């Protein structure tokens, strides 16, 4: 089963219509680093990170790892580790995956710009938790906790996030 986001609509998981938010820069085919847009395309599910200090391990057949305070994601275009998981301390610019809010209590990493990585085409595109006020993301897709847990429980290694125009 695939997770399908249709522009200006909700997210579909099978027959389930799920409320979600996406990038403040809209949904774009020409995704660029820092534009706040959610990229158009089909992106395989890669891995799940979760905060073991806040949640029990979600049920999933996908690769699963607890987050630590040293986890980050490189978003530095000039860095050889661009668009990859890194360990802190790290000298290059990066996003901290261990957040004080709850957005990254669960992170579903999707295969955007990773096979191969193209400098400047966007990094750190995840499916994560929505803000309580449902404001847009910086380019990710965000869901409510029960919906993300359902998706993870039913996802297979062949599942994808599909973002349509």
C-alpha positions as a Markdown table, in Angstrom:
| # | Residue | x | y | z |
|---|---|---|---|---|
| 1 | Unk | 0.0 | 0.0 | 0.0 |
| 2 | Unk | 1.2 | 3.5 | -0.7 |
| 3 | Unk | 0.7 | 6.9 | 1.0 |
| 4 | Unk | -0.7 | 9.3 | -1.6 |
| 5 | Unk | -0.8 | 13.1 | -1.3 |
| 6 | Unk | -2.9 | 14.8 | -3.9 |
| 7 | Unk | -2.2 | 18.5 | -4.3 |
| 8 | Unk | -4.6 | 20.7 | -2.2 |
| 9 | Unk | -6.2 | 17.5 | -0.7 |
| 10 | Unk | -5.6 | 15.1 | 2.1 |
| 11 | Unk | -3.4 | 12.1 | 2.3 |
| 12 | Unk | -4.7 | 8.7 | 1.3 |
| 13 | Unk | -3.6 | 5.4 | 2.9 |
| 14 | Unk | -5.6 | 2.8 | 1.1 |
| 15 | Unk | -9.3 | 3.8 | 1.6 |
| 16 | Unk | -8.4 | 6.0 | 4.6 |
| 17 | Unk | -8.4 | 9.8 | 4.1 |
| 18 | Unk | -6.0 | 11.3 | 6.6 |
| 19 | Unk | -5.6 | 15.0 | 7.6 |
| 20 | Unk | -2.1 | 16.2 | 7.0 |
| 21 | Unk | 0.1 | 19.2 | 6.4 |
| 22 | Unk | 2.9 | 19.7 | 3.9 |
| 23 | Unk | 5.5 | 22.3 | 3.0 |
| 24 | Unk | 4.9 | 26.1 | 3.5 |
| 25 | Unk | 6.4 | 26.4 | -0.1 |
| 26 | Unk | 3.6 | 24.3 | -1.5 |
| 27 | Unk | 4.0 | 21.1 | -3.6 |
| 28 | Unk | 6.7 | 21.5 | -6.3 |
| 29 | Unk | 8.3 | 19.4 | -9.0 |
| 30 | Unk | 11.5 | 21.6 | -8.9 |
| 31 | Unk | 12.4 | 21.1 | -5.2 |
| 32 | Unk | 15.4 | 23.1 | -4.0 |
| 33 | Unk | 17.2 | 23.2 | -0.7 |
| 34 | Unk | 15.5 | 25.7 | 1.7 |
| 35 | Unk | 12.4 | 26.4 | -0.4 |
| 36 | Unk | 10.0 | 24.9 | 2.1 |
| 37 | Unk | 8.3 | 22.9 | -0.6 |
| 38 | Unk | 7.2 | 19.3 | -0.5 |
| 39 | Unk | 8.6 | 17.5 | -3.6 |
| 40 | Unk | 6.5 | 15.8 | -6.2 |
| 41 | Unk | 7.3 | 12.2 | -6.9 |
| 42 | Unk | 7.3 | 8.7 | -5.5 |
| 43 | Unk | 9.6 | 8.1 | -2.5 |
| 44 | Unk | 10.2 | 4.7 | -1.0 |
| 45 | Unk | 10.0 | 4.3 | 2.8 |
| 46 | Unk | 13.5 | 3.9 | 4.1 |
| 47 | Unk | 13.7 | 3.8 | 7.9 |
| 48 | Unk | 11.8 | 4.8 | 11.0 |
| 49 | Unk | 13.3 | 6.7 | 14.0 |
| 50 | Unk | 11.4 | 7.2 | 17.2 |
| 51 | Unk | 11.9 | 8.8 | 20.6 |
| 52 | Unk | 12.1 | 5.9 | 23.1 |
| 53 | Unk | 11.9 | 8.3 | 26.0 |
| 54 | Unk | 8.5 | 9.4 | 24.8 |
| 55 | Unk | 7.0 | 6.5 | 23.0 |
| 56 | Unk | 7.2 | 2.7 | 22.9 |
| 57 | Unk | 8.7 | 1.3 | 19.7 |
| 58 | Unk | 6.0 | 1.5 | 16.9 |
| 59 | Unk | 5.0 | -1.8 | 15.3 |
| 60 | Unk | 6.5 | -1.8 | 11.8 |
| 61 | Unk | 8.2 | -4.1 | 9.3 |
| 62 | Unk | 10.5 | -1.2 | 8.3 |
| 63 | Unk | 14.0 | -0.7 | 9.7 |
| 64 | Unk | 13.5 | 0.9 | 13.1 |
| 65 | Unk | 16.0 | 2.8 | 15.4 |
| 66 | Unk | 15.6 | 4.8 | 18.6 |
| 67 | Unk | 16.8 | 8.4 | 18.3 |
| 68 | Unk | 19.5 | 9.8 | 20.6 |
| 69 | Unk | 20.5 | 13.4 | 21.3 |
| 70 | Unk | 23.4 | 12.9 | 18.9 |
| 71 | Unk | 21.2 | 12.3 | 15.9 |
| 72 | Unk | 21.0 | 14.9 | 13.1 |
| 73 | Unk | 20.5 | 15.2 | 9.4 |
| 74 | Unk | 23.0 | 17.1 | 7.2 |
| 75 | Unk | 21.4 | 19.9 | 5.1 |
| 76 | Unk | 24.7 | 21.6 | 4.1 |
| 77 | Unk | 25.0 | 21.6 | 0.3 |
| 78 | Unk | 28.8 | 21.9 | 0.5 |
| 79 | Unk | 29.2 | 18.9 | 2.8 |
| 80 | Unk | 30.0 | 15.4 | 1.5 |
| 81 | Unk | 27.3 | 14.1 | 4.0 |
| 82 | Unk | 24.5 | 16.2 | 2.4 |
| 83 | Unk | 21.1 | 14.7 | 2.9 |
| 84 | Unk | 22.3 | 11.9 | 5.2 |
| 85 | Unk | 21.9 | 10.9 | 8.8 |
| 86 | Unk | 24.8 | 12.2 | 10.9 |
| 87 | Unk | 26.0 | 12.0 | 14.5 |
| 88 | Unk | 26.7 | 15.2 | 16.5 |
| 89 | Unk | 28.7 | 17.0 | 17.3 |
| 90 | Unk | 29.0 | 17.8 | 13.6 |
| 91 | Unk | 30.7 | 20.7 | 12.0 |
| 92 | Unk | 28.6 | 21.0 | 8.8 |
| 93 | Unk | 25.1 | 22.6 | 8.9 |
| 94 | Unk | 22.5 | 20.1 | 10.0 |
| 95 | Unk | 19.1 | 19.6 | 11.4 |
| 96 | Unk | 18.8 | 18.3 | 15.0 |
| 97 | Unk | 16.5 | 15.2 | 15.1 |
| 98 | Unk | 16.3 | 15.3 | 18.9 |
| 99 | Unk | 13.7 | 18.2 | 19.3 |
| 100 | Unk | 12.1 | 19.7 | 22.3 |
| 101 | Unk | 8.7 | 19.7 | 20.6 |
| 102 | Unk | 7.0 | 16.5 | 19.5 |
| 103 | Unk | 7.3 | 16.8 | 15.7 |
| 104 | Unk | 10.1 | 14.2 | 15.5 |
| 105 | Unk | 8.9 | 11.8 | 18.1 |
| 106 | Unk | 8.4 | 9.5 | 15.1 |
| 107 | Unk | 10.2 | 10.1 | 11.8 |
| 108 | Unk | 9.5 | 8.1 | 8.7 |
| 109 | Unk | 12.5 | 8.7 | 6.4 |
| 110 | Unk | 11.6 | 8.6 | 2.7 |
| 111 | Unk | 13.9 | 8.2 | -0.3 |
| 112 | Unk | 13.9 | 11.7 | -1.6 |
| 113 | Unk | 17.1 | 12.8 | -3.3 |
| 114 | Unk | 19.1 | 9.9 | -2.0 |
| 115 | Unk | 19.8 | 7.5 | -4.9 |
| 116 | Unk | 21.9 | 9.4 | -5.9 |
| 117 | Unk | 22.1 | 12.5 | -3.8 |
| 118 | Unk | 22.1 | 15.7 | -5.9 |
| 119 | Unk | 23.5 | 18.8 | -4.2 |
| 120 | Unk | 20.8 | 21.4 | -3.7 |
| 121 | Unk | 17.7 | 19.3 | -4.6 |
| 122 | Unk | 16.5 | 19.1 | -1.0 |
| 123 | Unk | 17.2 | 17.2 | 2.2 |
| 124 | Unk | 15.5 | 15.8 | 5.2 |
| 125 | Unk | 12.2 | 15.0 | 3.6 |
| 126 | Unk | 10.3 | 13.0 | 6.2 |
| 127 | Unk | 6.8 | 12.0 | 7.3 |
| 128 | Unk | 6.6 | 13.1 | 10.9 |
| 129 | Unk | 4.0 | 14.4 | 13.4 |
| 130 | Unk | 1.8 | 17.4 | 12.9 |
| 131 | Unk | 1.9 | 20.5 | 15.0 |
| 132 | Unk | -1.2 | 20.9 | 17.2 |
| 133 | Unk | -2.1 | 24.1 | 15.2 |
| 134 | Unk | -1.6 | 22.2 | 11.9 |
| 135 | Unk | 0.8 | 24.8 | 10.4 |
| 136 | Unk | 2.8 | 23.9 | 7.3 |
| 137 | Unk | 6.1 | 22.0 | 7.5 |
| 138 | Unk | 9.5 | 23.0 | 6.0 |
| 139 | Unk | 8.9 | 20.5 | 3.2 |
| 140 | Unk | 8.0 | 17.3 | 5.0 |
| 141 | Unk | 4.5 | 15.6 | 5.2 |
| 142 | Unk | 3.1 | 15.7 | 8.7 |
| 143 | Unk | 0.3 | 13.5 | 10.2 |
| 144 | Unk | -1.4 | 12.9 | 13.6 |
| 145 | Unk | 0.2 | 10.3 | 15.8 |
| 146 | Unk | -2.6 | 7.6 | 15.5 |
| 147 | Unk | -2.5 | 7.9 | 11.7 |
| 148 | Unk | 1.3 | 7.6 | 11.5 |
| 149 | Unk | 1.3 | 4.6 | 13.8 |
| 150 | Unk | -1.4 | 2.9 | 11.6 |
| 151 | Unk | 0.7 | 3.5 | 8.5 |
| 152 | Unk | 3.9 | 2.2 | 10.1 |
| 153 | Unk | 2.0 | -1.0 | 11.3 |
| 154 | Unk | 0.7 | -1.7 | 7.8 |
| 155 | Unk | 3.6 | -0.5 | 5.7 |
| 156 | Unk | 5.9 | -2.9 | 3.9 |
| 157 | Unk | 9.3 | -2.4 | 2.4 |
| 158 | Unk | 7.6 | -1.8 | -0.9 |
| 159 | Unk | 5.5 | 1.1 | 0.4 |
| 160 | Unk | 6.0 | 4.6 | -0.9 |
| 161 | Unk | 5.0 | 8.2 | -0.3 |
| 162 | Unk | 3.5 | 9.4 | -3.6 |
| 163 | Unk | 3.1 | 13.2 | -3.9 |
| 164 | Unk | 1.1 | 14.3 | -6.9 |
| 165 | Unk | 0.6 | 17.6 | -8.6 |
